[in-house]
């Protein structure tokens, strides 16, 4: 779990640095969207559609995965580390 958190922090930091450099040169999300011929409203719609599709599937998967993980966790021999 710590390794995953470490990776997420590194990706966030790299994204922040690259975003700062791009903003320094005047490259913004709006400028990129205009260059690609897509509006910011359409990007918002696509994100909304993606979340509307992903959320029910994520919850459905969690309904199966979490009980299975819990059973495996309970039945694991004592003293065995997950690392």
Helices and strands as residue ranges (DSSP letters): H 2-24, H 29-36, H 40-75
